[in-house]
Amino acid sequence: MGLTEKVDLKMEQLVRGFQNRQDEDGAWRYYLGTGTSMDAYMIIFLKSLKLGEDWLVDELCRRIRSKQAENGAWKLYQDEEGNLEATAEAYFALLYAGNSRKSDQHMRKAREFILSRGGLGRVNSFLTQFFLAVTGQLPWKKTVTLPPEFILLPNWFPINLFDIAGHSRVHFVPLMVLSSRKFTVKHEGTPDISELYIKGKDNSSKLAAFNFLTAALRSGSKFVPVLPAYLTKKSEKRAEKYMLDRIEEDGTLQSYGTATMMMIYALIALGWPKDSSVVKNAVNGLKSFAWKMREGTHIQLTTSTVWDTAIISYAVQQAGKVHESQAVQRAASYLLSRQHTKSGDWKMKSPKAAPGGWGFSDINTIYPDVDTAVAALRVIKQSDGKDPGNLGQSWKRGLDWVLKMQNPDGGWPAFERKTNKKLLAKFPVEAAESYVIDLSTPDLTGRVLSFLCEDADFSGESNVVQKGVNWLLKQQEADGSWFGRWGISYIHGTSAAVIGLLAAGVNRNHPAIRSGVAWVESKQNPDGGWGESCSSDIHRKYIPLGASTPIQTAWAVEMLLEYYGEETESVRRGIEFLTQSFKKEDWRVNYPMGGGIPGSIYFFYEMMNDAWTLIVLGKYRGACHHPNNLVSR
């Protein structure tokens, strides 16, 4: 079978598979994987509050057990030796569930791994620290704490709550309440894991300077005897209101599972009963994140329905016959129904912007993100506009929102503009620069530029595009690559940057583009594919995976197609790799694709391999009509 026939067959299989998975409302619902941490958190949460759900706990334990490595550890990604935090979480959760005993062989091996990494005192993840502290396993003073009075600082203050990225903010607000009250839920069923601490090995020195500043912020009020208690009470009430105002229809806090758990603990600390409607709805929202799998049940950090639907729709469009596809029309109608109509915290730094973006998950109504908004806009623009009568208005609102999210530096952030104060990057949590603040990123900026110039009819000379191009050119690494924040990592970033620059009219012979293309081609593996380790995300340098993955290959080939416009040897080999049939059990297919918190959370999108492969194969068929149309590099 020739390559063209292989491509056609693969595309047909992929389109048929997506058509069979589409729901009645037009959406595609696939799972979003985040390792075993969320499963462990859910077990600890349910058991600590005595909420029952033993069937769910058993299913979560079954999945956690299936992911343990031979050396006793749990991993964030397959090519690391093991992760201290993930292993500590799994160990504690299995004990709490009553599913395993300390004397079991798999638990002994886990304990040995934890101790070999310095024990629990070396845990860096603020989420791991939180669950240890709230269950009485770790003193609150050993964790990152923010005084609740921080929430009272006015927005004009040099550092205030709204300088923190929104996805971090909804975690830190309940944390303020809990750490201030030193709240714990410890009972007769709570395991004691004190044997996992090694004397003299902890992270106290890292926290000392920060906690000194935290104490200083509170000490100023002590000169007036009644002021500390008054301010604490006022700040806790404001924190309570902040959380309640951001509860989504399904009961979750801004659609994040971890933030919802922290909110429930905080509300209980403030006196809310477990049987209150707010708490019960939040618990039900968390349970709705459960996804049944062959190896057990997984709790998603959030759902990715809007993102999945937008990307799959675009992929099906790239396969051709857009206007004849009922699947695309139904998806476009679904996406239009999920466009935001309410203002969120993003309004604070973008007062002139009106609602019009899209959120990542089905139930997200107040926290839109730029990447999902651009993906949704592309779909509704390319679909037949006769059916959705409000397409013009929706398009205008969405485009305007994306434009107003551009940072003063010219780049685009993920969620909110001007949440980029570098002082907050010193916050003593892991990967603070990536998590606590929301900087402009090359991958998002490249995708926005591509959208504006290809779908929104912006010229390369427009001020908006020029600012984006100038910022993007300044971000290129010395070796020719760009770092990608939201995909793994340099292959993702370089692909998006080059595609964006080309769309914006930057000459293909520009040194930045030529060096970016050369860098990507230099990373092609002997099998024709590309593969990058999640370790790149941690060390901020390219680290090869030692194997090829479908998604990395798709990103690389997409860029090469955009650059060459026809088939080259590197393109042909990449396409050959993508036409292979991959088994779901293949670890390369299940390798994480997205960045969450470097070194702590990585995302696996169930649909992404197939969707991006379909995008690239569609572009290949559009650009390369003849299977032997090879050109020299």
Secondary structure, DSSP 4 states (H G I P E B T S, - for coil): --HHHHHHHHHHHHHHHHHHH--TTS-----EE-TTHHHHHHHHHHHHTT---HHHHHHHHHHHHHT--TTS---SSTTSS--HHHHHHHHHHHHHHTS--TTSHHHHHHHHHHHHTT-GGG---HHHHHHHHHTTSS-GGGS----GGGGGS-TTSSS-GGGS-HHHHHHHHHHHHHHHHT-----TT----GGG--TT-SSHHHHHHHHHHHHHHHHGGGGSTTHHHHHHHHHHHHHHHHHHHTB-TTS-BTT-HHHHHHHHHHHHHTT--TTSHHHHHHHHHHHTTEEEETTEEEE-SS--HHHHHHHHHHHHHHTS-TTT-HHHHHHHHHHHHTS--S--GGGGT-TTPPS----SSTT-SS---HHHHHHHHHHHHHS-TTSSTTHHHHHHHHHHHHHHT--TTS---SS-TTB--GGGGGSSSTTHHHHTSB---HHHHHHHHHHHHHTS---TTSHHHHHHHHHHHHT--TTS----SSSSSHHHHHHHHHHHHHHTT--TTSHHHHHHHHHHHHT--TTS-EEE-THHHHHTS--EEEEEEHHHHHHHHHHHHHHHSSEEHHHHHHHHHHTS---TT-TTTTS--EEEETTTEEEEETTHHHHHHHHHHHHHHHH--STT-EE--
